[in-house]
Amino acid sequence: MFKGFTVAVVALMTTAQVDRFLTNGRYTDAAIIMLRQIRHAFGF
């Protein structure tokens, strides 16, 4: 369980770093904004 979680976190961090390098973080920023809106919709 922990190994799978660790692999997922490393994959997400790697993807975010590649996005920051190639597209100046455009897609990572959009995903974070979308998650904030979802959180806001559920009242968190």
C-alpha distance matrix in Angstrom:
0.0 3.8 5.4 5.3 6.3 8.7 10.0 10.8 12.5 14.4 15.5 16.7 18.5 20.1 21.3 22.7 24.5 26.0 27.1 28.8 30.5 31.7 32.5 32.8 29.7 31.2 28.2 25.7 28.3 28.8 25.2 25.1 28.3 27.1 24.1 26.6 28.8 26.2 25.3 29.1 29.6 27.4 29.1 26.5
3.8 0.0 3.8 5.4 5.0 6.1 8.6 9.8 10.5 12.2 14.1 15.3 16.4 18.2 19.9 21.0 22.4 24.3 25.6 26.9 28.6 30.1 31.0 31.0 28.0 29.9 27.2 24.4 26.9 27.9 24.4 23.9 27.4 26.6 23.5 25.8 28.4 26.2 25.0 28.7 29.8 27.6 29.0 26.0
5.4 3.8 0.0 3.8 5.4 5.1 6.2 8.6 9.9 10.6 12.2 14.3 15.3 16.4 18.2 19.9 21.0 22.4 24.2 25.7 26.9 28.4 29.7 29.9 27.2 29.2 26.5 24.0 26.9 27.9 24.5 24.5 28.1 27.3 24.6 27.1 29.7 27.6 26.8 30.6 31.6 29.8 31.4 28.5
5.3 5.4 3.8 0.0 3.8 5.4 5.1 6.2 8.6 9.9 10.5 12.3 14.2 15.3 16.4 18.3 20.0 21.1 22.4 24.3 25.8 26.8 27.8 28.3 25.4 27.1 24.1 21.8 24.8 25.4 21.9 22.2 25.7 24.6 22.0 24.9 27.2 24.9 24.5 28.3 29.0 27.3 29.2 26.6
6.3 5.0 5.4 3.8 0.0 3.8 5.5 5.1 6.2 8.6 9.9 10.6 12.3 14.2 15.3 16.5 18.4 20.0 21.0 22.5 24.4 25.8 26.4 26.5 23.4 25.1 22.3 19.7 22.3 23.1 19.6 19.4 22.9 22.1 19.2 21.8 24.3 22.2 21.4 25.2 26.2 24.5 26.1 23.3
8.7 6.1 5.1 5.4 3.8 0.0 3.8 5.4 5.2 6.2 8.5 9.9 10.6 12.2 14.2 15.3 16.5 18.3 19.9 21.0 22.6 24.3 25.3 25.3 22.5 24.7 22.2 19.4 22.2 23.5 20.3 20.0 23.7 23.4 20.7 23.1 25.9 24.3 23.5 27.1 28.4 27.0 28.4 25.4
10.0 8.6 6.2 5.1 5.5 3.8 0.0 3.8 5.5 5.2 6.1 8.6 9.9 10.5 12.2 14.2 15.3 16.4 18.2 19.9 21.1 22.3 23.7 24.1 21.5 23.5 20.9 18.6 21.8 22.8 19.7 20.1 23.8 23.2 21.0 23.8 26.4 24.7 24.5 28.1 29.2 28.1 29.8 27.1
10.8 9.8 8.6 6.2 5.1 5.4 3.8 0.0 3.8 5.5 5.1 6.2 8.6 9.9 10.5 12.3 14.2 15.4 16.4 18.3 20.0 21.0 21.8 22.2 19.3 20.9 18.0 15.7 18.8 19.6 16.2 16.8 20.3 19.6 17.3 20.3 22.7 21.0 20.9 24.6 25.5 24.5 26.4 23.9
12.5 10.5 9.9 8.6 6.2 5.2 5.5 3.8 0.0 3.8 5.4 5.2 6.1 8.5 9.9 10.5 12.3 14.3 15.2 16.4 18.4 20.0 20.6 20.5 17.5 19.6 17.2 14.3 17.1 18.4 15.3 15.1 18.8 18.7 16.3 18.8 21.7 20.4 19.9 23.3 24.9 24.0 25.4 22.5
14.4 12.2 10.6 9.9 8.6 6.2 5.2 5.5 3.8 0.0 3.8 5.5 5.1 6.0 8.5 9.8 10.5 12.2 14.1 15.2 16.5 18.2 19.5 19.5 17.1 19.6 17.5 14.8 17.9 19.6 16.9 17.0 20.8 21.0 19.0 21.5 24.4 23.4 23.1 26.4 28.0 27.4 28.8 25.9
15.5 14.1 12.2 10.5 9.9 8.5 6.1 5.1 5.4 3.8 0.0 3.8 5.5 5.1 6.1 8.6 9.9 10.6 12.2 14.2 15.4 16.3 17.6 18.3 15.8 17.8 15.3 13.3 16.8 17.9 15.2 16.1 19.8 19.5 18.0 20.9 23.4 22.3 22.7 26.0 27.2 26.9 28.7 26.2
16.7 15.3 14.3 12.3 10.6 9.9 8.6 6.2 5.2 5.5 3.8 0.0 3.8 5.4 5.1 6.1 8.6 9.9 10.4 12.2 14.2 15.3 15.8 16.1 13.1 15.0 12.4 10.0 13.2 14.5 11.7 12.3 16.0 15.9 14.5 17.2 19.8 19.0 19.3 22.5 23.8 23.7 25.3 22.9
18.5 16.4 15.3 14.2 12.3 10.6 9.9 8.6 6.1 5.1 5.5 3.8 0.0 3.8 5.5 5.1 6.2 8.7 9.8 10.5 12.4 14.3 15.1 14.7 12.1 14.8 13.1 10.2 13.2 15.3 13.1 13.0 16.7 17.5 16.1 18.2 21.1 20.9 20.8 23.7 25.6 25.6 26.7 24.0
20.1 18.2 16.4 15.3 14.2 12.2 10.5 9.9 8.5 6.0 5.1 5.4 3.8 0.0 3.8 5.4 5.1 6.2 8.5 9.8 10.6 12.2 13.9 14.1 12.3 15.0 13.4 11.3 14.7 16.6 14.9 15.5 19.0 19.6 18.7 21.1 23.8 23.5 23.9 26.8 28.4 28.6 30.0 27.4
21.3 19.9 18.2 16.4 15.3 14.2 12.2 10.5 9.9 8.5 6.1 5.1 5.5 3.8 0.0 3.8 5.5 5.2 6.1 8.6 9.9 10.5 11.5 12.4 10.2 12.2 10.1 8.7 12.4 13.7 12.0 13.4 16.7 17.0 16.6 19.2 21.5 21.3 22.2 24.9 26.3 26.8 28.5 26.3
22.7 21.0 19.9 18.3 16.5 15.3 14.2 12.3 10.5 9.8 8.6 6.1 5.1 5.4 3.8 0.0 3.8 5.5 5.0 6.1 8.6 10.0 10.2 10.0 7.3 9.9 8.4 6.0 9.3 11.4 10.2 10.8 14.1 15.0 14.7 16.8 19.3 19.7 20.3 22.7 24.5 25.2 26.5 24.2
24.5 22.4 21.0 20.0 18.4 16.5 15.3 14.2 12.3 10.5 9.9 8.6 6.2 5.1 5.5 3.8 0.0 3.8 5.3 5.0 6.2 8.7 10.0 9.4 8.0 11.3 10.9 9.0 11.7 14.3 13.7 14.0 17.1 18.5 18.2 20.0 22.7 23.3 23.7 26.0 28.0 28.7 29.7 27.3
26.0 24.3 22.4 21.1 20.0 18.3 16.4 15.4 14.3 12.2 10.6 9.9 8.7 6.2 5.2 5.5 3.8 0.0 3.8 5.4 5.1 6.0 8.2 9.1 8.4 11.0 10.4 9.8 12.9 14.8 14.4 15.6 18.4 19.4 19.7 21.8 24.0 24.6 25.5 27.8 29.4 30.4 31.7 29.6
27.1 25.6 24.2 22.4 21.0 19.9 18.2 16.4 15.2 14.1 12.2 10.4 9.8 8.5 6.1 5.0 5.3 3.8 0.0 3.8 5.4 5.3 5.5 6.6 5.2 7.3 6.8 6.7 9.6 11.3 11.4 12.9 15.3 16.3 17.1 19.1 21.0 21.9 23.1 25.1 26.6 27.9 29.3 27.5
28.8 26.9 25.7 24.3 22.5 21.0 19.9 18.3 16.4 15.2 14.2 12.2 10.5 9.8 8.6 6.1 5.0 5.4 3.8 0.0 3.8 5.8 5.8 4.4 3.9 7.4 8.5 7.6 9.3 12.0 12.7 13.2 15.4 17.3 18.0 19.3 21.5 22.8 23.6 25.3 27.3 28.7 29.6 27.6
30.5 28.6 26.9 25.8 24.4 22.6 21.1 20.0 18.4 16.5 15.4 14.2 12.4 10.6 9.9 8.6 6.2 5.1 5.4 3.8 0.0 3.8 6.0 5.7 7.2 10.1 11.3 11.1 13.0 15.4 16.1 16.9 19.1 20.8 21.6 23.1 25.2 26.5 27.3 29.1 31.0 32.4 33.4 31.4
31.7 30.1 28.4 26.8 25.8 24.3 22.3 21.0 20.0 18.2 16.3 15.3 14.3 12.2 10.5 10.0 8.7 6.0 5.3 5.8 3.8 0.0 3.8 6.0 7.7 9.2 10.2 11.3 13.3 14.8 15.9 17.4 19.3 20.5 21.8 23.6 25.2 26.4 27.8 29.5 31.0 32.6 33.9 32.3
32.5 31.0 29.7 27.8 26.4 25.3 23.7 21.8 20.6 19.5 17.6 15.8 15.1 13.9 11.5 10.2 10.0 8.2 5.5 5.8 6.0 3.8 0.0 3.8 5.4 5.8 7.6 9.3 10.6 11.8 13.6 15.2 16.4 17.8 19.6 21.1 22.4 23.9 25.5 26.8 28.3 30.2 31.5 30.1
32.8 31.0 29.9 28.3 26.5 25.3 24.1 22.2 20.5 19.5 18.3 16.1 14.7 14.1 12.4 10.0 9.4 9.1 6.6 4.4 5.7 6.0 3.8 0.0 3.8 5.7 8.5 9.0 9.4 11.6 13.6 14.2 15.4 17.6 19.1 20.0 21.7 23.6 24.7 25.8 27.7 29.6 30.4 28.8
29.7 28.0 27.2 25.4 23.4 22.5 21.5 19.3 17.5 17.1 15.8 13.1 12.1 12.3 10.2 7.3 8.0 8.4 5.2 3.9 7.2 7.7 5.4 3.8 0.0 3.8 5.6 5.2 5.9 8.5 10.0 10.5 12.1 14.1 15.4 16.5 18.4 20.0 21.0 22.4 24.3 26.0 26.9 25.2
31.2 29.9 29.2 27.1 25.1 24.7 23.5 20.9 19.6 19.6 17.8 15.0 14.8 15.0 12.2 9.9 11.3 11.0 7.3 7.4 10.1 9.2 5.8 5.7 3.8 0.0 3.8 5.6 5.4 6.3 8.8 10.2 10.8 12.4 14.5 15.6 16.8 18.6 20.2 21.2 22.7 24.9 26.0 24.8
28.2 27.2 26.5 24.1 22.3 22.2 20.9 18.0 17.2 17.5 15.3 12.4 13.1 13.4 10.1 8.4 10.9 10.4 6.8 8.5 11.3 10.2 7.6 8.5 5.6 3.8 0.0 3.8 5.4 5.0 6.2 8.7 9.9 10.5 12.3 14.3 15.4 16.5 18.4 19.9 21.0 22.9 24.4 23.3
25.7 24.4 24.0 21.8 19.7 19.4 18.6 15.7 14.3 14.8 13.3 10.0 10.2 11.3 8.7 6.0 9.0 9.8 6.7 7.6 11.1 11.3 9.3 9.0 5.2 5.6 3.8 0.0 3.8 5.4 5.1 6.3 8.7 9.9 10.7 12.5 14.4 15.4 16.6 18.4 20.0 21.5 22.7 21.1
28.3 26.9 26.9 24.8 22.3 22.2 21.8 18.8 17.1 17.9 16.8 13.2 13.2 14.7 12.4 9.3 11.7 12.9 9.6 9.3 13.0 13.3 10.6 9.4 5.9 5.4 5.4 3.8 0.0 3.8 5.4 5.1 6.2 8.6 9.9 10.6 12.5 14.3 15.3 16.5 18.4 20.3 21.1 19.7
28.8 27.9 27.9 25.4 23.1 23.5 22.8 19.6 18.4 19.6 17.9 14.5 15.3 16.6 13.7 11.4 14.3 14.8 11.3 12.0 15.4 14.8 11.8 11.6 8.5 6.3 5.0 5.4 3.8 0.0 3.8 5.5 5.1 6.1 8.7 9.9 10.6 12.4 14.3 15.3 16.5 18.7 20.0 19.2
25.2 24.4 24.5 21.9 19.6 20.3 19.7 16.2 15.3 16.9 15.2 11.7 13.1 14.9 12.0 10.2 13.7 14.4 11.4 12.7 16.1 15.9 13.6 13.6 10.0 8.8 6.2 5.1 5.4 3.8 0.0 3.8 5.4 5.0 6.2 8.7 9.9 10.5 12.3 14.2 15.3 16.8 18.5 17.3
25.1 23.9 24.5 22.2 19.4 20.0 20.1 16.8 15.1 17.0 16.1 12.3 13.0 15.5 13.4 10.8 14.0 15.6 12.9 13.2 16.9 17.4 15.2 14.2 10.5 10.2 8.7 6.3 5.1 5.5 3.8 0.0 3.8 5.4 5.1 6.3 8.7 9.9 10.5 12.3 14.2 15.6 16.5 14.9
28.3 27.4 28.1 25.7 22.9 23.7 23.8 20.3 18.8 20.8 19.8 16.0 16.7 19.0 16.7 14.1 17.1 18.4 15.3 15.4 19.1 19.3 16.4 15.4 12.1 10.8 9.9 8.7 6.2 5.1 5.4 3.8 0.0 3.8 5.5 5.1 6.3 8.7 9.9 10.5 12.4 14.5 15.3 14.4
27.1 26.6 27.3 24.6 22.1 23.4 23.2 19.6 18.7 21.0 19.5 15.9 17.5 19.6 17.0 15.0 18.5 19.4 16.3 17.3 20.8 20.5 17.8 17.6 14.1 12.4 10.5 9.9 8.6 6.1 5.0 5.4 3.8 0.0 3.8 5.4 5.1 6.3 8.6 9.8 10.6 12.7 14.3 13.9
24.1 23.5 24.6 22.0 19.2 20.7 21.0 17.3 16.3 19.0 18.0 14.5 16.1 18.7 16.6 14.7 18.2 19.7 17.1 18.0 21.6 21.8 19.6 19.1 15.4 14.5 12.3 10.7 9.9 8.7 6.2 5.1 5.5 3.8 0.0 3.8 5.4 5.0 6.1 8.5 9.8 10.8 12.4 11.2
26.6 25.8 27.1 24.9 21.8 23.1 23.8 20.3 18.8 21.5 20.9 17.2 18.2 21.1 19.2 16.8 20.0 21.8 19.1 19.3 23.1 23.6 21.1 20.0 16.5 15.6 14.3 12.5 10.6 9.9 8.7 6.3 5.1 5.4 3.8 0.0 3.8 5.4 5.0 6.0 8.6 10.0 10.5 9.3
28.8 28.4 29.7 27.2 24.3 25.9 26.4 22.7 21.7 24.4 23.4 19.8 21.1 23.8 21.5 19.3 22.7 24.0 21.0 21.5 25.2 25.2 22.4 21.7 18.4 16.8 15.4 14.4 12.5 10.6 9.9 8.7 6.3 5.1 5.4 3.8 0.0 3.8 5.4 5.0 6.1 8.7 9.7 10.0
26.2 26.2 27.6 24.9 22.2 24.3 24.7 21.0 20.4 23.4 22.3 19.0 20.9 23.5 21.3 19.7 23.3 24.6 21.9 22.8 26.5 26.4 23.9 23.6 20.0 18.6 16.5 15.4 14.3 12.4 10.5 9.9 8.7 6.3 5.0 5.4 3.8 0.0 3.8 5.4 5.0 6.5 8.8 9.0
25.3 25.0 26.8 24.5 21.4 23.5 24.5 20.9 19.9 23.1 22.7 19.3 20.8 23.9 22.2 20.3 23.7 25.5 23.1 23.6 27.3 27.8 25.5 24.7 21.0 20.2 18.4 16.6 15.3 14.3 12.3 10.5 9.9 8.6 6.1 5.0 5.4 3.8 0.0 3.8 5.4 5.3 6.4 5.5
29.1 28.7 30.6 28.3 25.2 27.1 28.1 24.6 23.3 26.4 26.0 22.5 23.7 26.8 24.9 22.7 26.0 27.8 25.1 25.3 29.1 29.5 26.8 25.8 22.4 21.2 19.9 18.4 16.5 15.3 14.2 12.3 10.5 9.8 8.5 6.0 5.0 5.4 3.8 0.0 3.8 5.4 5.0 5.8
29.6 29.8 31.6 29.0 26.2 28.4 29.2 25.5 24.9 28.0 27.2 23.8 25.6 28.4 26.3 24.5 28.0 29.4 26.6 27.3 31.0 31.0 28.3 27.7 24.3 22.7 21.0 20.0 18.4 16.5 15.3 14.2 12.4 10.6 9.8 8.6 6.1 5.0 5.4 3.8 0.0 3.8 5.5 7.8
27.4 27.6 29.8 27.3 24.5 27.0 28.1 24.5 24.0 27.4 26.9 23.7 25.6 28.6 26.8 25.2 28.7 30.4 27.9 28.7 32.4 32.6 30.2 29.6 26.0 24.9 22.9 21.5 20.3 18.7 16.8 15.6 14.5 12.7 10.8 10.0 8.7 6.5 5.3 5.4 3.8 0.0 3.8 5.8
29.1 29.0 31.4 29.2 26.1 28.4 29.8 26.4 25.4 28.8 28.7 25.3 26.7 30.0 28.5 26.5 29.7 31.7 29.3 29.6 33.4 33.9 31.5 30.4 26.9 26.0 24.4 22.7 21.1 20.0 18.5 16.5 15.3 14.3 12.4 10.5 9.7 8.8 6.4 5.0 5.5 3.8 0.0 3.8
26.5 26.0 28.5 26.6 23.3 25.4 27.1 23.9 22.5 25.9 26.2 22.9 24.0 27.4 26.3 24.2 27.3 29.6 27.5 27.6 31.4 32.3 30.1 28.8 25.2 24.8 23.3 21.1 19.7 19.2 17.3 14.9 14.4 13.9 11.2 9.3 10.0 9.0 5.5 5.8 7.8 5.8 3.8 0.0
